[in-house]
């Protein structure tokens, strides 16, 4: 994703989230956080060591209600 945004000339900011799979793109004076699919390997409830995945179901199992609601809405449409 990062390479794709950079190739399109979209500014990337806040590199701190990359180790957790999150990049921040700045487009039209707004920031957009994009996070790859991941699973928690070890967590204390707030901080986690993550492993990247391609499994949407495993990613959804670690998300909060808001994200899961959006995910569920997209499955059935």
KESEBA-934295 format. One record per residue: residue number from 1; z, y, x of N, C-alpha, C, O in turn. Coordinates in pm, 1 decimal. Layout:
// residues N
[NUM,[Z,Y,X],[Z,Y,X],[Z,Y,X],[Z,Y,X]] ...
This chain:
// residues 77
[1,[0.0,-119.2,82.4],[0.0,0.0,0.0],[0.0,125.3,86.6],[-74.2,220.2,61.5]] [2,[84.0,123.6,188.1],[94.5,240.2,274.7],[-41.0,271.7,338.6],[-84.2,387.0,339.5]] [3,[-107.1,170.4,391.3],[-238.6,191.0,453.3],[-339.1,245.3,352.3],[-420.5,331.6,385.1]] [4,[-333.1,194.6,229.9],[-424.7,239.8,125.9],[-403.0,387.6,94.2],[-499.3,463.6,83.9]] [5,[-276.2,428.8,78.5],[-247.5,568.6,49.8],[-290.3,658.6,165.1],[-350.9,763.6,143.9]] [6,[-258.4,616.8,286.9],[-294.9,698.6,402.5],[-445.9,711.8,416.3],[-495.5,819.0,450.8]] [7,[-519.7,604.5,389.8],[-665.8,609.1,396.1],[-722.9,705.6,292.4],[-828.9,764.6,313.3]] [8,[-652.8,721.0,181.6],[-696.5,812.7,76.1],[-648.2,955.4,99.9],[-675.2,1044.8,19.7]] [9,[-576.3,976.7,211.0],[-528.3,1110.6,243.9],[-404.2,1151.5,166.4],[-373.0,1270.3,157.4]] [10,[-333.5,1054.9,110.4],[-211.5,1083.9,35.1],[-93.9,1083.7,131.9],[-74.2,988.6,207.6]] [11,[-17.0,1190.5,128.4],[95.2,1208.4,220.0],[207.6,1111.0,189.5],[245.3,1092.3,73.8]] [12,[260.5,1049.5,293.6],[373.3,958.4,280.9],[498.0,1029.4,334.0],[493.9,1090.4,440.8]] [13,[609.0,1021.6,259.3],[733.3,1085.5,302.0],[847.0,985.4,293.9],[832.2,878.8,234.1]] [14,[959.3,1018.6,353.1],[1082.7,940.4,344.3],[1062.1,794.2,384.6],[1056.0,706.3,298.6]] [15,[1051.6,768.7,513.5],[1028.0,633.6,565.1],[1151.3,543.3,559.4],[1142.8,425.5,594.3]] [16,[1264.7,596.4,516.4],[1388.8,517.5,517.6],[1382.5,393.5,429.7],[1450.2,295.0,458.8]] [17,[1303.9,395.4,323.7],[1300.2,283.8,230.8],[1208.1,170.1,270.3],[1207.4,65.5,205.4]] [18,[1130.9,189.3,375.5],[1031.5,87.7,412.0],[1092.4,-48.5,441.7],[1032.8,-150.7,407.6]] [19,[1209.4,-52.5,504.4],[1268.4,-183.0,536.7],[1308.1,-258.8,411.0],[1327.4,-380.2,415.6]] [20,[1320.5,-188.7,298.7],[1352.5,-251.1,170.5],[1228.4,-267.0,83.9],[1236.8,-314.7,-29.3]] [21,[1112.1,-226.5,137.6],[987.4,-242.8,64.3],[948.6,-125.0,-22.3],[861.2,-137.5,-108.2]] [22,[1012.7,-9.3,-1.1],[982.8,109.0,-82.5],[916.7,216.0,3.0],[965.2,250.6,110.7]] [23,[804.9,267.8,-47.1],[740.1,381.9,17.5],[737.4,496.5,-82.4],[740.5,474.6,-203.5]] [24,[731.6,618.1,-31.3],[726.2,735.7,-117.4],[598.6,811.0,-87.1],[575.6,854.8,25.6]] [25,[516.1,825.3,-188.9],[390.3,898.8,-176.3],[406.6,1034.6,-243.4],[468.4,1045.0,-349.4]] [26,[351.6,1137.7,-182.1],[357.5,1273.7,-236.9],[218.4,1309.4,-285.3],[124.6,1316.5,-206.0]] [27,[204.7,1331.6,-414.3],[74.5,1357.4,-474.6],[88.6,1465.6,-580.5],[170.7,1453.5,-671.5]] [28,[9.3,1570.8,-569.1],[11.9,1681.3,-666.1],[152.2,1738.5,-683.8],[197.6,1761.8,-795.8]] [29,[220.1,1760.9,-571.3],[354.3,1821.3,-570.5],[461.2,1734.4,-636.4],[567.3,1784.9,-673.0]] [30,[435.3,1605.7,-651.8],[534.8,1513.1,-706.1],[549.7,1394.1,-613.3],[454.8,1354.2,-545.9]] [31,[670.8,1337.2,-610.3],[697.6,1218.0,-531.1],[692.6,1095.0,-620.8],[742.6,1096.4,-733.3]] [32,[631.9,989.5,-569.6],[623.5,862.7,-640.2],[675.7,753.5,-548.3],[623.3,734.4,-438.6]] [33,[778.9,681.6,-592.2],[831.5,570.0,-514.3],[765.1,442.3,-562.3],[763.2,412.7,-681.8]] [34,[710.9,367.6,-468.3],[644.6,241.8,-498.6],[718.0,133.2,-421.3],[734.8,143.0,-299.7]] [35,[761.0,30.7,-491.5],[837.9,-76.4,-428.8],[766.4,-208.8,-449.0],[724.5,-242.6,-559.7]] [36,[753.4,-282.5,-340.5],[688.5,-412.7,-346.1],[777.7,-514.8,-414.7],[897.5,-492.2,-431.9]] [37,[719.9,-625.2,-453.1],[797.7,-733.9,-512.4],[892.1,-789.9,-407.2],[853.9,-807.0,-291.4]] [38,[1015.7,-818.4,-447.8],[1114.7,-865.7,-351.3],[1224.2,-944.7,-422.0],[1239.3,-938.2,-544.0]] [39,[1299.2,-1018.6,-342.9],[1416.7,-1089.6,-392.5],[1533.5,-1054.7,-301.3],[1514.0,-1023.8,-183.8]] [40,[1653.5,-1059.6,-354.9],[1773.1,-1034.5,-274.7],[1812.0,-1162.7,-202.6],[1827.0,-1267.6,-265.2]] [41,[1828.2,-1154.5,-72.8],[1873.9,-1268.7,5.6],[2026.0,-1266.2,10.6],[2091.2,-1367.3,-15.5]] [42,[2082.4,-1150.2,44.3],[2226.9,-1127.6,46.7],[2250.2,-990.6,-16.5],[2179.1,-895.1,14.7]] [43,[2349.9,-980.3,-105.4],[2377.7,-851.2,-167.9],[2526.7,-836.2,-196.6],[2598.2,-934.2,-217.7]] [44,[2571.4,-710.4,-196.7],[2709.1,-681.0,-237.5],[2709.1,-611.9,-373.7],[2810.1,-555.1,-415.3]] [45,[2596.4,-617.3,-442.2],[2581.7,-552.6,-571.7],[2514.7,-417.4,-563.0],[2454.4,-372.1,-660.2]] [46,[2524.1,-352.4,-449.0],[2461.8,-220.9,-429.9],[2358.4,-224.6,-317.9],[2248.8,-170.5,-332.2]] [47,[2393.0,-287.8,-207.8],[2304.1,-297.0,-92.0],[2260.2,-441.6,-76.8],[2337.3,-534.1,-102.1]] [48,[2136.2,-459.9,-35.5],[2085.5,-597.0,-24.6],[1997.0,-613.1,98.0],[1929.3,-520.2,142.0]] [49,[2000.1,-733.3,150.5],[1898.9,-775.6,245.7],[1791.7,-840.1,159.4],[1821.0,-928.1,78.5]] [50,[1666.9,-796.2,176.6],[1562.0,-843.2,88.2],[1458.5,-926.2,162.1],[1443.6,-919.3,284.1]] [51,[1388.5,-1004.5,82.7],[1275.2,-1082.4,130.8],[1160.3,-1049.0,36.2],[1178.9,-1046.4,-85.5]] [52,[1043.0,-1023.7,90.7],[929.3,-988.3,7.0],[869.0,-1113.5,-54.7],[872.0,-1221.0,5.1]] [53,[814.2,-1098.5,-174.9],[760.1,-1211.0,-249.5],[633.7,-1168.0,-322.2],[602.6,-1049.0,-328.7]] [54,[562.3,-1262.9,-376.0],[448.0,-1234.4,-464.1],[477.3,-1284.4,-605.0],[389.4,-1282.5,-691.2]] [55,[600.3,-1329.1,-628.7],[640.1,-1387.2,-756.5],[699.6,-1279.3,-847.3],[810.7,-1232.2,-823.1]] [56,[626.1,-1240.3,-951.6],[671.4,-1136.1,-1043.5],[800.1,-1176.6,-1114.6],[887.0,-1092.2,-1136.8]] [57,[813.8,-1303.6,-1150.6],[932.9,-1350.6,-1221.8],[1057.3,-1335.2,-1134.8],[1159.5,-1285.5,-1182.0]] [58,[1050.0,-1377.0,-1008.9],[1165.3,-1364.7,-919.8],[1202.4,-1218.4,-898.8],[1320.8,-1185.2,-893.5]] [59,[1104.1,-1131.4,-886.9],[1131.5,-988.7,-872.0],[1199.5,-934.8,-997.3],[1295.5,-858.4,-987.5]] [60,[1151.2,-973.6,-1113.6],[1207.9,-923.9,-1239.9],[1352.4,-966.2,-1257.8],[1430.6,-893.6,-1319.4]] [61,[1389.3,-1081.4,-1205.6],[1526.0,-1131.4,-1220.2],[1628.9,-1044.8,-1149.6],[1747.1,-1050.9,-1183.3]] [62,[1587.4,-964.2,-1052.4],[1682.7,-880.3,-980.5],[1680.7,-735.6,-1029.6],[1762.0,-655.0,-984.6]] [63,[1591.6,-701.8,-1118.9],[1577.4,-563.6,-1166.8],[1677.6,-532.2,-1277.5],[1733.0,-622.4,-1340.3]] [64,[1699.7,-403.0,-1300.1],[1791.2,-362.3,-1406.9],[1718.4,-363.3,-1542.0],[1598.3,-389.5,-1548.3]] [65,[1791.5,-334.9,-1648.6],[1738.1,-343.4,-1783.7],[1616.8,-252.2,-1803.7],[1520.2,-293.0,-1868.1]] [66,[1619.5,-132.1,-1751.2],[1508.5,-38.9,-1770.4],[1379.1,-95.4,-1713.3],[1276.2,-97.3,-1780.8]] [67,[1384.8,-141.1,-1589.2],[1265.5,-196.2,-1525.6],[1220.5,-322.4,-1597.1],[1101.1,-341.0,-1620.6]] [68,[1314.4,-409.4,-1632.2],[1277.0,-532.6,-1701.7],[1217.7,-503.8,-1838.7],[1128.6,-576.2,-1883.3]] [69,[1264.8,-400.1,-1906.2],[1208.9,-363.5,-2035.9],[1064.3,-318.2,-2020.7],[978.7,-354.5,-2101.4]] [70,[1037.1,-239.5,-1918.1],[899.2,-195.6,-1892.7],[811.9,-315.0,-1856.9],[697.6,-324.9,-1901.4]] [71,[866.4,-405.4,-1776.6],[794.6,-525.5,-1735.4],[762.0,-611.7,-1857.2],[649.1,-658.4,-1872.1]] [72,[860.2,-632.7,-1943.4],[841.6,-714.1,-2061.4],[736.9,-653.0,-2154.0],[653.6,-723.9,-2210.3]] [73,[742.1,-520.3,-2169.3],[644.1,-452.6,-2254.2],[502.6,-472.8,-2204.7],[409.6,-479.2,-2285.1]] [74,[484.1,-482.9,-2075.1],[349.9,-502.0,-2019.6],[302.6,-645.8,-2029.8],[182.0,-670.8,-2028.8]] [75,[392.9,-739.2,-2039.6],[354.1,-880.2,-2052.6],[290.5,-904.8,-2187.6],[191.8,-977.7,-2198.3]] [76,[346.1,-845.0,-2289.6],[304.8,-877.2,-2426.8],[196.3,-786.8,-2480.7],[155.3,-804.0,-2595.5]] [77,[148.2,-692.0,-2403.7],[41.7,-604.0,-2454.3],[-92.9,-648.6,-2406.4],[-193.9,-586.3,-2439.3]] 
